[in-house]
Structure formats: C-alpha cells, structure tokens
C-alpha cells in the first residue's frame, strides 16, 4: 500500500479523537487523525509524524495523520490501512491457493465481516484488526475496550457451526516485534472471547509490516500468545 503527498511534521496536541494540531513547514495546522483509538503512547509532545496532504479543496482539514515515530520505530496508525494491506497480501496467495472470490465487507447475520473468501470448496470469513499498541517489543490489541470487536469474535465462533472456516487476523502496523497478545488489562472480555474462539476452531494470525513514510506492506508472521 502506497501513500502520495507525504510530508514530515511534528505533533502538538490532540483536542479530540478526530483532529490533532501539528507543526508543518514552520506553521500550525489542524490535521485529521485516521485512528480514533487512544494512541496516547504514540501521540506524545513533539513526536515526529508523517502526514498526507490532500488536494481536495472542499475538505475541512488539509492533512491526514498517517504514521508516527515511537523512538526509532515508525508505526503506521492509519486505521484504514490494515484491511487494504491484508487484501493485498491475500491476493498474492500466501494463505490460500486457488482463490475464487474475495468479497470485502461481507454481510453476515447482523454484522459486516471484513472479508469473505472462497478458495476451492472452502468458504471463509475473516476479520482484520489493526495493532498499534506496543510495550517492550510486545504488541497488543485492543488499546481501548471494543464491544464491536467482541461481537465479531463471537460471530466468527458461531459461523463454524454453519460450515464456514473463520480467521481473526491481526495486522501489526510496525516491524520487528517479539509477539502478539490480547490486551487483557484493557479488555479482558475480548481476550477471553479470543481464547474461546481459538479453542472452538477459529484460526488466529498475526502479521507484522514493513513501514516507511509512504508505504506499508505485510511481511512476517508474528507469534501469538494467549
């Protein structure tokens, strides 16, 4: 996945979930934050960030916040990126052979699951979660309680009874991490649901990403510890 019109900037503060004040080219600007999570460990005073400049004159904000340096590690924090990154990776045939169909935003029961895949005679539902929270080289999800995420995990567990295969895929929006684990301190119910789903037969995957200022691409499998 590639971004255009990327510029270096500095983070100033975040008045609410949707916008941040940034310093770019010596002036202050308001920037759209493409991640409504807390991200407090990322958006710190004067953090070095990369933003995407829009050429749409009708937009209220000229910039989108794409990635941030945490120490020497560049972390993509665009919440729209994981599905796109995974879709690109899936189409390359790394996980399934003879894919016949990839349908994003698949309606199942009362929800929309990120992907429905047909490969040979297999019918597969897949939910993708982006991971930006890292502590001591361990990555975790979620960074805030997620009732929506909990609902999707439980639905994937149920769909196995209807003949589907099911996957939860964690796209780690950074590279070179030790392992992934559910963030039980923040949302133990999500971690418990993930364990139950895995025991029932839902498959869990985690992939890290090569992140540059204007690209993000899935690379290696990451160990999962429940």
Secondary structure, 3 states (H helix, E strand, C coil): CECCCEEEEEEEECCCCCEEEEEECCEEEEEEECCCCCCCCCCCCCCEEEEEECCCCCCCCCEEEEEEEECCEEEECCCCHHHHHHHHHHHCCCCCCCEEEEEEEEEECCEEEEEEEEECCEEEEEEEEEECEEECCEEEECCCCCHHHHHHHHHHHHHHHHCCEEEEEEEECCCCCCEEEECHHHHHHHHHHHHHHHHHCCEEEEEEEEECCCEEEEEEECCECC
